[in-house]
Amino acid sequence: MKKRQNLPEQTLLTEISTLIEHARGAVVSQANYALTLLFWKIGTRVNEAVLQNFEILATLSTQLSWSHFIQLLPLKSSEAKLFYARQAVDGHLGVRDLRSLISRKAFERTAIANAQLAPNSPVPHGTPTFLIFSA
């Protein structure tokens, strides 16, 4: 009699195991769908926020990694984003080097230097004081 009771229990256990496996498969499928959708939306936002110009995006996306774009996202101005992206491409910078460049405020320093050397601003090179001490 015990063998008859084991057969229905074994069938029940098999059915429950099958249900669990199907549920796991559905969870994995939904998770993959959600992650794919998430990355698609992130890519769309990067395209809109970081680089509005498609030509620039096409060029930079082949030369920069996703990690580079992650470093560029928090920057507030599109000019700064483009500056650092070009620096990363031209200098073949890794993510760590790009992060260091951003933390040193290279864009801001370059903007200040360019403003000081504008064509209509006086340049202090060659003043008499300078020539006296350099002789």
N, C-alpha and C positions, 0 to 999 in steps of 0.2 A: 503494500500500500504506500509506502514512503516514496517509491519510484514514481508513482502516478502524481503525487503532490509536487515532486521536483520538476516534472516536465512543464506544468503551467507556470511555475515560478521562473524557470529558465526562459520560457517564452516571454514572460512579462519583463524580465531583466534585459533581454535582447531588444524588445520594443522600446524600453526606456532609454537604453544606450543609443539606439538609432535616433530617437527624438533629440537627445542631447547633442549628438554629432551634427544633425541637421541644424540645430539652433546655433551651434558654434560656427558652422559654415556661414550661416546668415549674418552673424555678428561680424565675422571677418569681412564679408562682402560689404556690409554697411560701413564698416570702418574704412575700408579702402576707398569706397565712394566718397565718404566725408573728407578724407585726406586729399583726394584728387581735387574735389571741389574747393577745398581750402587753399591749396597751392595755386589753383587757377585764379581764384579771387585775389590772392596775394600778388601774383604776377600782373594782373590787371591794374592793381593799385600802384605797383612799382612803375608800370608804364605811364600811368596818369600823373603820379606825384613826382617821380624822379626825372624822367626824361619824356617830355611831351612830343618831341620831334622823333618820328619813326625812323628816319635815317640814322640819327645819332644812336637810338636804341639798338637798331640792327647791328651797327658797327660795334658798339660797346658790349652788347650781349655776347658776341663771339670772343671778346677779349677779356672780359671780367667774369669772375665766378659769382655765384649766388651770395657768397659771404661778403664779397666786395659791395654788392648792392645793399646788403643788410647794414653795412657801415655807413652808406650814403643816405639811407632813409631818414635818420633823425635830423639831418641838416635842414635848416629852415629855408634858405634861399636856393632857388634853382641855379643861380650863378655859382654858388659854392659847390653844389652837387656836381655840376658840369666841370668846374675847375678840378675838384679832387678826382673825378672819374678820368679826366684827361691826364692828370698827373700819374694816376695808377697805370694807365695804358702806356703812356710815353716812357715812364720810368720802369716799367715791368715790375711794379710794386706788388708784393704779397699783401695779404690782409693785415698782417701785423704792422707792416710798414705804412700802409694806408691809415690805419688807426692812429699810429704815431704822428703822421703828418697832420691829421685832423686835430689831434690833441694839442699840437704845437701851434695851431691856428695859422697855418701857412696861407690860406686864402685871405684872411683878414690882414696879415702882415704884407702880403703882396698888394692888396688894395690900398693900404696906407702908403706903401712905398711908391706906387704908381701915382697916387694923389699928390705926393710931395714932389715928384719929378714931372709934373704936368708942364706942357710947353710954355705956359704963361707965368709959371712961378719961377722966382729967381733961384738959381742953382749956386750954392756957396763955393763951388770949386773955383780955384784960381783967385781967391780974394788975396789982398796984400798980406794979411796976417798969415795965411796959410803958406804963402811963398817965402816969407821971412823964416818961418820955422823949418821949412823943408830944405832950405839951402845948406 
